[in-house]
Amino acid sequence: MDTPAYTLEFEKPLRELTDQLDGLRQRSVENKLDLDSEIAAIKDKIEATQRSIYTNLTPWQRVQIARHPKRPYALDYVEALCTDFQELHGDRQFNDDQALIGGTAFFKGESVMIIAQQKGRDTKEKIARNFGMPQPEGSRKALRLMKLAEKFGLPVITFIDTPGAYPGIGSEERHVSEAIAVNLREMAMLRVPSISVVVGEGGSGGALGIGVTDRVLIFENSYYSVISPEGCAAILWKDAAAAPQAAAALKLDAPTLAKFGSVNEVIPEPFGGAHHSPEKAAETLGYELQKHLNDLKSLSPEKLLDTRYERFRNMGEYAETAAAPA
């Protein structure tokens, strides 16, 4: 497995070994030396280091992988899995939010409605897409497309990848909380199958605004949380540097979310993260999406609503006690 040029802090030992391997190979060719035994030894050490790192990831390390700049974004998966994607623009009220995109497409030959949060690759695109942080018009555009999907009986597939809804002054002036709240209510009542996939970051109401679906899938190294680790650390520890501690306390990593029933399935990633083999990650996602869509299509609209309601009502742990006698 090749290590991408961008190396996370905890991956540095692996990068050093990879550099050593490259150096040995170069010496072998340039000096016509037989270094096969040394190369084999370094390869064995690389494999052992990979296992040690990637099979014992902390929640904070998974957050770092979820934010990796080479990680596939929503449109990468749409391009790999769908055909004839036709983007639909605007919320018909204020603007066309580029942080949230959507439109019709064919998935495995079936018409679907795609709704996705999209980050940017270079500086210009990051600014244009507001770093993947939807504003109120983004949530309202998503709702418009969901209602359009319901009208024509199209399954809805949403891709979640955002640090959170944009908290700026303009966003508050245009009632970002209300826009998200309306989406929660309306998604709960959609009469068509719906699936959401957390492909990277799943931050707060920005994620939940397109996440009230029949099935919630999450990639192995993605996270889903009520707040970012840095935000939580700044509030509880008064120091954003406590983000690793906050990440552990938030229980935001995919395996823990599955254990608590917050997500329906964890999608395995290529060793080291989806950015190491985007094609393999897309192939695995395509299989899981088709499996869950086939399950949901067999249910009547009434059964979809009942099952969705029960899923969210039973989420979390709570206890009931009888009221004390008057």
C-alpha positions as CSV (number, residue, x, y, z in Angstrom):
1,M,0.0,0.0,0.0
2,D,1.4,3.4,-1.0
3,T,1.3,6.1,1.6
4,P,-0.2,9.4,0.3
5,A,2.0,12.4,0.2
6,Y,-0.1,14.1,3.0
7,T,0.8,12.2,6.2
8,L,-1.1,12.5,9.4
9,E,0.9,12.8,12.7
10,F,0.3,9.2,13.8
11,E,1.2,7.9,10.4
12,K,4.8,9.4,10.4
13,P,6.5,6.1,11.5
14,L,4.9,4.4,8.5
15,R,6.0,7.3,6.2
16,E,9.6,7.0,7.5
17,L,9.6,3.3,6.7
18,T,8.2,3.9,3.2
19,D,10.9,6.5,2.6
20,Q,13.5,3.9,3.6
21,L,12.0,1.4,1.2
22,D,12.1,3.9,-1.6
23,G,15.7,4.7,-0.8
24,L,16.7,1.0,-0.9
25,R,15.0,0.4,-4.2
26,Q,16.7,3.5,-5.7
27,R,20.1,2.3,-4.4
28,S,19.5,-1.2,-5.8
29,V,18.8,0.2,-9.3
30,E,21.5,2.9,-9.4
31,N,24.3,0.8,-7.9
32,K,23.1,-2.6,-9.3
33,L,23.1,-4.1,-5.8
34,D,21.2,-7.1,-4.6
35,L,19.2,-5.6,-1.7
36,D,16.3,-8.0,-1.9
37,S,16.7,-9.3,1.7
38,E,16.8,-5.7,3.1
39,I,13.8,-4.7,1.0
40,A,11.8,-7.7,2.1
41,A,12.7,-6.9,5.8
42,I,11.5,-3.3,5.4
43,K,8.2,-4.5,3.7
44,D,7.5,-6.9,6.6
45,K,8.1,-4.0,9.0
46,I,5.8,-1.8,7.0
47,E,3.0,-4.4,7.2
48,A,3.5,-4.8,10.9
49,T,3.4,-1.1,11.5
50,Q,0.3,-0.7,9.3
51,R,-1.5,-3.4,11.4
52,S,-0.4,-1.7,14.6
53,I,-1.6,1.7,13.6
54,Y,-4.8,1.0,11.7
55,T,-6.2,-1.7,13.9
56,N,-5.9,0.4,17.1
57,L,-7.2,3.8,16.0
58,T,-8.4,6.2,18.6
59,P,-11.6,8.3,18.0
60,W,-9.4,11.4,17.4
61,Q,-7.3,9.6,14.9
62,R,-10.5,8.6,13.0
63,V,-11.6,12.2,13.0
64,Q,-8.2,13.1,11.4
65,I,-8.7,10.4,8.7
66,A,-12.3,11.7,8.1
67,R,-10.8,15.1,7.4
68,H,-7.9,13.9,5.2
69,P,-7.6,16.2,2.2
70,K,-7.3,13.2,-0.2
71,R,-10.4,11.5,1.2
72,P,-13.1,10.9,-1.5
73,Y,-15.9,13.5,-1.3
74,A,-19.6,13.0,-2.1
75,L,-19.3,13.9,-5.8
76,D,-16.5,11.3,-6.2
77,Y,-18.9,8.6,-5.0
78,V,-21.7,10.0,-7.2
79,E,-19.5,9.9,-10.2
80,A,-18.3,6.4,-9.4
81,L,-21.7,4.9,-8.6
82,C,-24.3,6.8,-10.6
83,T,-24.9,7.8,-14.2
84,D,-26.6,10.8,-15.8
85,F,-26.4,13.0,-12.6
86,Q,-28.4,16.1,-13.3
87,E,-27.8,18.8,-10.8
88,L,-30.8,20.9,-9.7
89,H,-30.1,24.4,-8.4
90,G,-31.6,26.9,-5.9
91,D,-34.0,26.9,-3.0
92,R,-36.5,29.1,-4.8
93,Q,-36.3,31.6,-1.9
94,F,-32.9,33.1,-1.7
95,N,-29.9,31.6,-3.3
96,D,-28.1,28.4,-4.6
97,D,-25.9,27.1,-1.8
98,Q,-22.9,25.3,-3.4
99,A,-22.1,23.6,-0.1
100,L,-25.1,21.4,-0.6
101,I,-25.8,20.0,-4.1
102,G,-28.5,17.7,-5.4
103,G,-30.2,16.3,-8.4
104,T,-31.5,13.2,-10.1
105,A,-29.4,10.3,-11.2
106,F,-29.5,6.6,-12.1
107,F,-28.1,4.2,-9.5
108,K,-27.9,0.6,-10.7
109,G,-30.4,1.5,-13.5
110,E,-32.9,3.0,-11.0
111,S,-33.9,6.7,-10.8
112,V,-32.9,8.3,-7.5
113,M,-32.6,11.7,-5.9
114,I,-29.1,12.6,-4.8
115,I,-28.5,15.2,-2.0
116,A,-24.9,15.7,-0.9
117,Q,-22.7,18.0,1.1
118,Q,-19.6,18.8,-0.9
119,K,-16.3,20.2,0.2
120,G,-13.7,21.8,-2.1
121,R,-10.3,20.5,-3.1
122,D,-8.4,23.8,-3.8
123,T,-8.7,27.1,-2.1
124,K,-11.0,28.6,-4.7
125,E,-13.4,25.7,-4.6
126,K,-13.3,25.5,-0.8
127,I,-14.4,29.1,-0.6
128,A,-17.1,28.6,-3.2
129,R,-18.5,25.6,-1.3
130,N,-18.0,27.3,2.1
131,F,-15.9,24.4,3.2
132,G,-18.9,22.1,3.1
133,M,-20.9,24.1,5.6
134,P,-24.5,24.6,4.4
135,Q,-26.4,27.8,4.9
136,P,-30.2,28.0,5.4
137,E,-30.8,28.0,1.7
138,G,-28.8,24.8,1.4
139,S,-31.2,23.0,3.8
140,R,-34.2,24.5,2.0
141,K,-32.8,23.3,-1.3
142,A,-32.4,19.9,0.1
143,L,-36.0,19.9,1.3
144,R,-37.3,21.1,-2.1
145,L,-35.5,18.1,-3.7
146,M,-36.8,15.7,-1.1
147,K,-40.4,16.8,-1.8
148,L,-39.7,16.5,-5.6
149,A,-38.5,13.0,-5.0
150,E,-41.6,12.1,-3.0
151,K,-43.8,13.5,-5.8
152,F,-42.3,11.2,-8.4
153,G,-41.6,8.2,-6.1
154,L,-37.8,8.4,-6.2
155,P,-35.7,7.0,-3.4
156,V,-33.5,9.6,-1.7
157,I,-29.8,9.1,-1.1
158,T,-28.0,11.7,1.0
159,F,-24.2,12.0,1.4
160,I,-23.2,13.7,4.7
161,D,-19.8,15.4,4.9
162,T,-19.8,18.7,6.8
163,P,-18.2,20.2,9.9
164,G,-21.6,21.7,10.7
165,A,-24.1,24.2,9.4
166,Y,-22.6,27.6,8.8
167,P,-22.9,29.7,12.0
168,G,-22.3,33.2,10.4
169,I,-24.5,36.3,10.9
170,G,-26.2,36.0,7.5
171,S,-27.0,32.3,8.2
172,E,-28.6,33.3,11.5
173,E,-30.5,36.2,9.9
174,R,-32.0,33.7,7.5
175,H,-33.0,31.4,10.3
176,V,-30.7,28.4,10.0
177,S,-32.1,26.7,13.0
178,E,-35.6,26.9,11.6
179,A,-34.5,25.5,8.2
180,I,-32.8,22.5,9.9
181,A,-35.8,21.9,12.2
182,V,-38.2,21.9,9.2
183,N,-36.0,19.4,7.5
184,L,-36.0,17.1,10.5
185,R,-39.8,17.1,10.6
186,E,-40.4,16.7,6.9
187,M,-37.8,14.0,6.4
188,A,-39.5,12.0,9.2
189,M,-42.6,12.0,7.1
190,L,-41.2,11.3,3.6
191,R,-43.2,8.5,1.9
192,V,-40.3,7.2,-0.1
193,P,-37.2,5.2,0.9
194,S,-34.3,7.2,2.2
195,I,-30.7,6.4,3.0
196,S,-28.0,8.6,4.3
197,V,-24.2,7.9,4.2
198,V,-21.7,9.7,6.4
199,V,-18.7,9.7,4.0
200,G,-16.4,12.0,6.1
201,E,-17.5,14.5,8.8
202,G,-20.9,14.4,10.3
203,G,-21.1,17.6,12.3
204,S,-24.1,18.7,14.3
205,G,-27.4,20.0,12.8
206,G,-25.7,20.5,9.4
207,A,-25.4,16.7,9.1
208,L,-28.7,15.9,10.8
209,G,-30.6,18.2,8.4
210,I,-30.2,15.6,5.7
211,G,-29.8,12.6,8.0
212,V,-33.3,11.7,9.3
213,T,-33.6,8.7,7.0
214,D,-34.7,5.1,7.0
215,R,-31.1,3.8,7.1
216,V,-28.0,5.6,8.2
217,L,-24.7,4.2,6.9
218,I,-21.3,5.4,8.0
219,F,-17.8,4.7,6.6
220,E,-15.5,3.1,9.1
221,N,-13.3,6.2,9.6
222,S,-16.0,8.8,9.5
223,Y,-17.6,10.4,12.5
224,Y,-21.1,11.6,13.5
225,S,-21.4,14.0,16.4
226,V,-23.5,16.7,18.0
227,I,-20.5,19.0,17.9
228,S,-16.9,19.0,16.6
229,P,-14.2,17.8,19.0
230,E,-12.6,21.2,19.0
231,G,-15.9,22.9,19.8
232,C,-16.6,20.5,22.6
233,A,-13.1,20.9,24.0
234,A,-13.4,24.7,24.0
235,I,-16.7,24.5,26.0
236,L,-15.9,21.8,28.5
237,W,-12.1,22.1,28.8
238,K,-11.7,25.7,27.9
239,D,-9.0,24.7,25.4
240,A,-9.4,23.4,21.8
241,A,-6.2,21.5,22.3
242,A,-8.2,19.0,24.4
243,A,-9.9,17.8,21.2
244,P,-8.5,14.3,21.4
245,Q,-10.0,13.9,24.9
246,A,-13.3,15.4,23.7
247,A,-13.4,13.0,20.7
248,A,-13.2,10.1,23.1
249,A,-15.9,11.5,25.4
250,L,-18.3,12.3,22.5
251,K,-18.5,8.6,21.4
252,L,-18.4,9.9,17.8
253,D,-16.6,7.1,16.0
254,A,-18.3,4.6,13.7
255,P,-17.9,1.4,15.7
256,T,-19.3,3.1,18.9
257,L,-22.2,4.6,17.0
258,A,-23.1,1.2,15.6
259,K,-22.9,-0.3,19.1
260,F,-25.4,2.4,20.4
261,G,-27.7,2.0,17.4
262,S,-27.2,5.5,16.1
263,V,-26.3,4.1,12.7
264,N,-27.5,1.0,10.9
265,E,-24.2,-0.2,9.4
266,V,-20.5,0.6,9.3
267,I,-19.0,0.4,5.8
268,P,-15.5,-1.0,5.9
269,E,-12.7,1.0,4.3
270,P,-9.5,0.0,2.6
271,F,-6.7,-0.4,5.1
272,G,-5.6,3.0,6.2
273,G,-8.7,4.9,4.9
274,A,-10.8,5.4,1.8
275,H,-8.2,7.7,0.3
276,H,-5.8,4.8,-0.1
277,S,-8.2,3.1,-2.6
278,P,-11.2,5.3,-3.6
279,E,-12.3,2.8,-6.2
280,K,-12.5,0.0,-3.6
281,A,-14.4,2.3,-1.1
282,A,-16.9,3.2,-3.9
283,E,-17.4,-0.4,-4.8
284,T,-18.1,-1.4,-1.2
285,L,-20.5,1.6,-0.8
286,G,-22.4,0.6,-4.0
287,Y,-23.0,-2.9,-2.7
288,E,-24.3,-1.6,0.7
289,L,-26.5,1.0,-0.9
290,Q,-28.1,-1.6,-3.3
291,K,-28.7,-4.0,-0.4
292,H,-30.4,-1.5,1.8
293,L,-32.4,0.0,-1.1
294,N,-33.7,-3.4,-2.0
295,D,-34.9,-3.9,1.6
296,L,-36.6,-0.6,1.8
297,K,-38.4,-0.9,-1.6
298,S,-40.2,-3.9,-0.3
299,L,-42.0,-1.8,2.3
300,S,-45.2,0.2,1.9
301,P,-45.1,3.9,2.6
302,E,-47.0,3.3,5.8
303,K,-44.5,0.7,6.9
304,L,-41.6,3.0,6.0
305,L,-43.1,5.8,8.2
306,D,-43.8,3.4,11.1
307,T,-40.3,1.8,11.0
308,R,-38.6,5.2,10.7
309,Y,-40.6,6.6,13.6
310,E,-39.7,3.6,15.8
311,R,-36.0,3.7,14.9
312,F,-35.6,7.3,16.1
313,R,-37.9,7.0,19.1
314,N,-35.9,4.0,20.4
315,M,-32.5,5.7,20.0
316,G,-30.5,6.2,23.1
317,E,-31.0,5.0,26.7
318,Y,-33.5,6.4,29.2
319,A,-35.5,5.2,32.3
320,E,-39.1,5.9,33.3
321,T,-40.2,6.2,36.9
322,A,-43.7,6.5,38.4
323,A,-44.7,9.9,39.7
324,A,-44.5,10.2,43.5
325,P,-48.0,10.1,45.2
326,A,-49.5,13.5,45.8
